[in-house]
Amino acid sequence: MTLPAKIGSGILALIVVAVIVLAAALAHNSAPAPAQPLPRNAVLMRAIVYRQYGPPDVLTLEEVRKPTPAANELLIKVHAASVNPLDWHYMRGAPYIIRLERGIGAPKFNRIGVDFSGTVEAVGAEVRQFKVGDPIFGTADGALADYVTSTEVGLALKPANISFEQAAAVPVAGLTALQGLRDYAHVARGQKVLINGASGGVGTFAVQIAKAFGAEVTGVCSTRNVDLVRSIGADHVIDYTREDFTRTGSRYDVIFDAVGNRGVRDLERSLTPRGVVVLVGAAPSLEPWLGPLEGLMKVRVLSPFLHHRYVSFFADANKTADLDTLRDLIQSGKVTPVIDRRYPLSEAPAAMRYLEAGHARGKVIIGVN
């Protein structure tokens, strides 16, 4: 073997070893670190905490220190929160690649939850958009707690015509539906739009938003959810246990796929010549390496070779203007959040277990205060 070949082989071997070491590190679950003692005079609150990756049993209700807002932050008393697939991916640390950001071995930030609604209790000196007493909704890290702090980004005034529980259902799911249909699919009046997974958290918003945009909407769901999907405005409902929407002969301008359980070949034959597929979900899977990222990667690789446009994205929860848009749609009566089940904060593990099963109709809510 020549010297350059030996050097090349050595570099390749080092890369392989590095990948194996990184994979082993990412897959390793550390033992939970003990809770740090709190100062004797600390003001306490309840919060859901997890100190190791794993199933819903790793979630515990604990007393933690009540946060104090910085100059650019609000202190919000949480009334309700909702759980999303994002939460259980963080809880399990899967796909493993997210541990590069969340913490290798164990989570660096041991609080969970994103969606919430509540009342502003205090504001920092630099806060301008909100005042004490304002009812608001939006996203904040660690939302499964009595209180959260947040900057003004990603918050909006709560729609006046819905409850705090309904408002907590809106942010991540509503933003995903809105951004997917408006910004990526460019849904227009008169278009034919199919929502795959029309009875889920994102799907129930997608059906209503597509209708608000003037589309002719077809929802795909199971038998038990047909009436629900029809009640929120779908013009047509396909029961996937009885009929395959890719074999009906119907073609759609937009397929909004909140499930990710159909192959590209199936979707291709269901599109109009200029049709677009927006992928926002993946079939329920705990596959630890790729998980829901598998669909996104397939789209990126296959897109240049397909006849139609395929888009996969993650919602931007920091677009406050989009929360305002959702609030306007809700206050006008064009969109109503759908709630499946409600759990108290102490039963957050049960709520997460139910969400993981993949059969939620609309959103799963956590009542806090």
N, C-alpha and C positions, 0 to 999 in steps of 0.2 A: 504494500500500500504506500502511495506517495505521501510526502509530508502534508500537502494541502488536503488530501483525502483524510489523513489522520486527524488534522485539525478540525475539519468539517464534522467528522464522526464524533469527536470529543465534544464539540459545541452542541450537536444534536443530543448526545447523551445527557449533557448538563440541562438542556431544555426539558427533556423528558423527566429527569429527576425533579426539576423545579416544579413541573406541573403536578407530579405525583405528590410532592410534599405539600403544595398549595391545596390540592384536592383533599388530602388527609386532614389538613388544618381546618378547612371549611366544613368538612363533614363531622368534625369532633364537637361533641356537646359537653361543655364543662359543667361541673357540679355548681349548684346555685350558691352565690356568695351570700353570706349572712347579712341581714338588714343592719344598717348603721344606726347606732343609738341616737336618739333625738335629744336636743337640748331640753332641759326640764321645763323651761318657760315657753316652748314652741307652741304655736297655734296649729292645731291638727285638723285634718280633714280625711275623708275616706277616698280611696283610689284603688283601682285594679292594677296590680303589680305582677310582673313576671321576671324572674331572675335566671331562667334557663329556657332554652328552646324546647318545644315539645307540644303535646296535645293540649286541649283546653284545661286539663287538670293542673297545668303549671300556673294558671291564673289564680291569684288570691286577692281577697279584699283585705286591705290593710289601712292602718292609720299612718298618714305621712304628713310632712310639714306643708301647711297651706302656703301657696306661692305669693310672692309680693311683686307687683308689676314694676317693670323698669319705666323710664321716662317716656318711651315710645310704645308702651304696652297698656292693655286693658286687663283688669281682673274681672272674670266672668263667672257668675254663679250658674253652674250647669243645671238645667232642668231635665234634659233628655239627651240621649246620644243614640247613634245607630252603629251597627257593625257591618263591615264590608269584607269581601275576600282579601283586600289589602291587609286587614288586621290579622287574619289567620295566617297569611304568608309571613308576616312579621313574627307572629307568635311561634310558628314552627321553624322560622329561619330557613324557609324553603320558597323558591329555589335557592340553593346554597350561595349563589353569587350575591344575593342581597346582604349576606353577612359581611361582605367587604365594607359596606356602609353602616350596617346596624351593629356589627360587632362579631368578631371571630370567637367561637367557643360559647359565648354568652352575650346577651344584648347589652349594649352600652347604655342605652336609655331604657329603663325597665317599666315604663308606663305604656299604655296601649289605648287605641281609639283615636279617631280623627273627626268624624261628623258630630256636631252637637248643636243645641240651641240653648239659650239661657238669657240672663239679665246682667247688664253691666253693673258691677258693684263698685269699681274704682277705676280711675283713668290716670295715666301718667301725664306729666306736664306738657308733653309734645303731642298728645292725642288731640285731633281736631274734628274727626268725623262723628264721634260718638260721645255720649254723656252718660252719667250715672242714671240708671233706671231704664235705659234703652233695651227693648227686647231684640235680640239679635240671633243670627244663625250663621254657620260657616264651618271652618275647619281649624283645628288646633291639635298639636301633638299631646297625647295623654288625655283625651276627652272623656274617658271612662273614669270620672272623678267628680267630687263635689264642686271643684273650682279648676279653672284653667287660666293661663295668661296667654295673650296673643297680641301681635301687632295688628294694625287696622287692615292689613292685607288679608284677603280671603274671608272677610266678614261683611255682613249686610244686615239691614234691619229686617226683622221677621215679618213675613206677610201677615197682615192684620186678620185675615179670614181663616186662618188655620191654627191648630194648637201647637204647643211647643214640641210635642211628640211628632207631629207631622212635619214640622220644620226641620227637626233633626234628621229626618229621612232624606232630605233633599240634596245636600251638597255634592258628595262624590258621585252618586248615581245620576243625579240630575245634570251635573256638569258633563259627565261622560256622554249622556244622551244628547245634550244640547250641542256640545262641541263636535261630536261625531257626525250628527245630521247636518248641522249648519256649516261648519268650517271644513269638513273633509268630504262629505257627500254632496254638499251644496244643494240640498233638497229644495225643490221649487214646486209651486202650485200645479196640481194636475199630474204630478209624477206618481208612479206606482212604487210604493215602498213596502218591503217585507221585513218584519222584525222577527228574527229567530231567537226564542227565549223571551216572548212577549209578556210573560207573567212574572218575571224576576224583578229584582231591584232596579236594574238599569232598564230592562225591557218595558216595564210599566210607564216609566217616564218617556221612553222613546216612542211608544205608541201615541201618547198624548201630544208630544212635541211635534211629531211628524204630521199629525192631524191639524195642529195649530198652524203649521206651515202650508196647509192646503193640499197635502198629499192624500192619495187613496191608499189606505193602510191595510196590510194583511198581517195578522199576528199568528205566530206558530207557538203552540203550547200543548200541554197534555190535556186529557179529557176533563179532569177535575177543574181546570182553569179556563175552559172555553167561555163560560158565562162571565167570568171576571174580565177577560180580555175584551169581550164584546162590550161590556158595561163601561169601559174607559175609552171607547170610541173607535175601535177597530172596525173597518168596513167589512172585512172578511176574516174568519178565523179558521185555521187549519189545525186539526188534532193530529199531532205527529204519530200517535199510536195507531191511527187508522189510515193515514195518507202521508205520502212522501212529497213534500212541496217541490222537490227538484224533479219530480216525474209527472207533474200535473199538466205540463205544457205551457203554464203561465210564465211570463217573463217580467222582470222587474227592473226599474231604473236604478234602484238602490236596494241592496240587501244589507241590513244592519244586523250583524251576527253577534249576539251577546252570549252565545253558548260555545261556539268553536268546535262543534261536533261533526261538521260536514267537510268533505274533501274538496279540493279545488275543482276537480272534474265535475262534481255535482253542482257546485255553485256556478260554474261557467255556463252550463246549459239552462240556467234559470235567469240569465241576464239579457237585457236588451243590448243592441250593438254598442251603445255608449254607457252601459251599466257600470256601477261601481260597488265594490264590497267593502264595508267597514267592519273590521274585526275588533271587538272590544272585550271578548271573553274567551275562555278556554274551557273545554270539558273538565269537570271536577277531577282534579288529580293532585296527588301529593308526591309525584315523582320529584325527587329532591334536587336534581341537577338543573333542569330547564323549567319544568312546570309550565305555567302560562306563557313563558317566553318562547316556547317552542313554536307556537303559531306565528308569533311576530317574526321570528327568524326565517321560517319557511316563506312568509310573504316577501321578506326582503330579498331572499335568494331567488324565488321563482318569478317575481314581478316582471322582470325584463322579458320573460318568455311567454307571458300570458296575453290573451286578447283584451282583457278588461283591466281596469284599474283596481288595485287592492290596497287598502290602507289599514294599518294597525297603529294604535297610539295609546298613550296614557293621558288621562284628563289632567289639565292644568288647574289645580284647586286654588291657585293664587289670583285668578282672574275675577276680581271683585265685580267688574261690570257684568260678567256672566251670571253671578249670583243675583244682581239687580234684575237681569233679564228674566231669570227664573221666578223671582218674586213677582214681577209684573204679570207673567203668564199665570201664576197661581192666583193672584188677586183678581185677575180678569175672569177666573173660572175655567180657563182653558186647560189647566193642569191641576190635578189633585193627587198628592202623595198617597200611595197605597201601603198600608201597614198590615203585615201578616201577624206577627206575635209581639207581645210585650213582656219584658223580664225586668225585675228589680236589679239594681246594681250588684247585689250579692249573688245573683244567678247568672252573671256574665259568662262563666264557663259553659253553662247549659245553652245560652244564646249562641255562643260560638260553635258549639257542637251541632246545633240545629242548622246554622248557616253552612257549615262544612258539608252537611249531608246533601246540599244542592237542591233542595225542594222548596225553598222559601218563595212565597207568593208576595211580591213586593218587598218591603223592608222589614228588618228585625230591629226592634227598638229596645233600648235600655232606659228605664225610668230612673232618674237620679234624685232630683228634689221635687 
